[in-house]
Amino acid sequence: MGGEFFKHLAGRLIARGARRPLAHLLWVLLSMICLYGLGLIGLAVLRAPQVFPAWLTAADAVVYLRSDVSPAEEQAAWEELKKWPEFTSIRIVTRDEAYGRLEKQLGPWREVLSGMGRDYLQPSLEVSFQDSFKEWERREEIIARMRLVPDVAEVLYGNGEGDRLKSILGWVGRGLWLSAGALVLLFTCAHWGWTLVMISGSRDELEVLWWVGAPDWLIRLPFLLSSWAAGALGTIMALGLLAVTTHSLETSLPLPFAALCAVDFGEWLLLGFGMTGISLLMGSLGVCLTTGPMRRVCSDDRSS
């Protein structure tokens, strides 16, 4: 008996959807917009280590050594600066590490490095100042002395830009998470509201199911299937739009910006599974939120 009522209700839901295709299309498009925004945020999170790697803000100054220095000369420069009391830490960045960093930043475009050997890159020393040397005037004197150290080619100092960059990145990260939360909430509310509309339009079938004592899962399942279908279509459309966006940017922007827009197969899988999981979970939550008001909605519609 329950199976027959379920088939009957599913048929009526499909018939109602066929009679209101524009409304269903708008529902799918809203799902697509939310998931597209979440996909962009997910891609931004994946690209964050390339755009702003941890080493970018880890040091106060970078001491570049001559490109032809030997490992022994690198070690000698490190040992010389390590004696200075103005620094809290000094770290050697070898040619191999610099090459690896460049590969990570280029991502799928790393093949462009195949013709360039590691010898073209300069080794460097990343240094951090003591807190008592925060004033630019005092650090300028230290940097002038550092340029006189043997085998030092140049010293780059951001004048506190690293701390400001960390603060900016913190605000950007919080903004991305807030935007993601708003999109998830909008997606859930859209599926909740649309389910209420479908319940109101199917009150006759629902009252029959309640009258014969059908279980809640049987009553809820058609609406879950409808929500999952809308979420799946929205995910497919959002991934397609995201692919068009990234391809357009990758082909139009110069390096290294084009490399930031290149998405490899593993990242597409991660984005696809993530967006699908969000659409299923949040769509299900939107439907389950209507479990309590189901009877009230139908009763109100009947009494009016």
N, C-alpha and C positions, 0 to 999 in steps of 0.2 A: 504494500500500500504506500509506504513512504517513498519507494522508488518511483512509483507512478506519479505521485504528487511532485516529486523533484523534477521529473521529465517535463511535467506540465508547466511548472513554474519556470524552468529553464527556457522552454519554448516561448513562453509569454515575454520573458526578459529579452530574448533575441528579437522577437517581433516588435517590442517597444523600441529597441535600439534601431531597428531598420526604419521605423517611422520617424525617428528623430536623429538622423545621421549627423546633422550639423552640430547639435549639442554634444554628441559623442566625440566628434572630431575636435571640438574645442577642449573637451576633457583630455584627449590624448595630447593635443598641442600644449596645454598647460603642463602636463606631465613631462613632455619633451623639454620645455623651457627650463623647468626646475632641474631636470637631470643634466641638461647641457651646461647649466651654470655649475652644478656640482662636478661635472667632468672637467671644466676649466679650472676649478679650484683644486681638484685632484692632480691635474697636470702641473699646476703651479707648485704644489707640494712636492711632486716628483722632481721638478726642475730646480727647486730651491738650493739643493747642494751644489748644483752646477753654477747657478748665478751668484750665490753668496756662499762659497765653501767656508768651512770652519776656520781654515787657516787665514782667511782674508781679514778677520778681526782679531786673530789670536795674538798679533804682535803690534807693538807701537812703531817700530821702524824695521825696514828690510835693508840689509847690507849686501849689495851685489858684489861678488868677487870677479876678478878678471876671468874671461872665458877660457883662458889657457892654463889656469892653475891646476896643480896636481892635487891628488887627495891629501898628500902630506902638507901642502901649503894651505889647503882648506882647514885641516886640523890645527895648524899653527895659528891661523887667524882666529879660529874659535877659542883656542887656549889664551890668546892675547886679550880678547875682549872679555873672556870669563873672569879675568883678574880685576876688571873694573868694578868698583862698588856701586856704580850708578844703575846697574841692571839687576833685575830679579831672575831672568832666564834668558838663555841664548841657545838657539837650536839651529843645527846645520840642515839645509835643504840641498841635497845632492842633485846632480843632473838627472839621475834616474827618477827621483821623486818629483822633480819639476816636470819631467816628461809625463809621468803618470798623472799629475794634476791637470796638465794640458789635455791629455786623453779624456779624462773625466768631464772636463768642460765642453769638449767637442762632442761627446756622446757618440751617436751613430755616424757622425762625420769624422771620426778619429782616423779614417783611412787616409785623410789628407796629410797625415804626419809620416806616412810610410817612406817618403823620399827624404825626410829630414832626420839626421842622426841626433843622438843625444848630445854630441859635442857642441852643437850650435847653441845650447842653452847654458846660461850662467848659473853656477851654484850660488847660494846665498846663505845669509845668517839672519834669522828672525829674532829680534831682541825686544824685551819688555823692560820699561824703565821702573825704577823705584817710585813709590807714591810721592816721595819728597822732591821728585824732579818733574812735576806736572807742568810747571810754567814753561812756555815756549822759549823764553830767553835762555833759561838754563839748559834746556835740551838742545838749543841751537849751538851752544858752545860745545856740548858733548858730540854732536853730529859733526861739527867741524874737525874735532880731534879724531873721530872715527875715519874720516876721509883720508887721514894721513897714515893710517895703518897699512903696512905692506899688503899688496895684492887686492886692496879694496878699490873697486871701480866706481861705485856710486852708492849713496845712501838715500833711500826714499823714506820720508816721514810725513804722515798725514795730519800733523798738528791736531791730534785729538779726534780726527774723523772716524777712527775705528769705534770709539765709544758712541758717537752720534749715530753711526751706521747700525750698531747693535740696538740702540733705542728705536730707530726707524723700523728695523726688521721685527722687533717685538710688537710694535703697533700694527705693522702689516700682517703679521701672523695672527694677531687677535682679530683683526678685521676679516681675514679669510675665514676663521672659525665661526665668527658671528654670521657672516654671509652664508656659510654652509648650513648653520643651524636655522637661519631664516628660510632658506630654500627647502630644507627638510620639513620644517613646520608647514610651509605653504603647500608642499606636495601632500602631506598627511591631511591637512584641512580640506584640500580639494577633493580627495577621495572620500573623506568623511561626508562633506556636503553633497557630493554627487550620489553617494549611497543613500542618503536621506531622501533625495529626490526619487531615486529608483524604488525605495521602500514605499514612499507615498503613492507612486504610480502602480504599485503591485499589492495594495492593501487587501484586495479580495482574495488573492491566492494565499497571502500570509495568514489571514484570518482562518481560512480553511485548514491550513497546516497546523496552526495552534489548536484549532477545534478538535482535530484528530489526534493531537498529542505528539506531533513530529518533534524530534530532538532539535536542540538549538543549532548543532553543527549542520544539520540538513537545511535548516532555514537560512543559515548564514553562508553556506557554500556557494550558491549561485552569485551572490554579491562579491565574494572573494574571487571567484573565477573572473568575473567582469573586471574587478580592480586589477588583478594580475595581468589580464590581457591588455588593458590600457597602459599599465606600467611597462610591459614588454614592448609594446609598439613605441611608447615614448622613449625607451632605452635605445631601441634600434635607430630611431630617427635622430636622437641626440648623438649617438656614436657616429652616424653618417655626417651630421652637421659638424661635429668636432673634427672628423677626418678632413672634410673640405677646408675648415678653418686652418688647421695645422699645415696642410699641404700648400695652401695659398701663401701662408706666411713663410714657410720653408723655401719656396721657390722665388719669393719676391725680396726677402731680406738678405743682406750680406752676412758673411761670417763675421763674428761668431754667433750672431743673433739667429741665423738660420738653423744652426745646430741645436739651439734651445727649443725650436719648434718641431724637431724631428722626433717622432715617436716610434720606438721599435715594437716588435711583436709581443715581447713580454709585457711591456707597458700597456699595450692595447688590451691584452688579456686581463691585466690587473684592473684597468679602468672599466672594462666590460663587466667583469664579475662584481666589482664594487658597485657600479650603477645598478646592475640587476638585483643585487642583494638589497640595496636601499629601496628600490621600487617594490620589491616583494614584501619586505618587512614593514615599511611605512604605509604601503597600500593596505596590508593586512591590519595594521593598527587603525588606520582610518575606518575600515569596515567594522572592526571589533568595537570601536567606540560607539557604534550605533546599536549594539546589542541591548543596552538598557532602554533607550528611547524608542525602540522598534514598535512596541505595542502602543505607546503613548502617541506616536505619530499617526498610526493607523486609526486609533480611537478618536483623535482630534479631527482627522480628516472625515471620519464617518459621522461624527456629531455635527460638523459644520455642513 
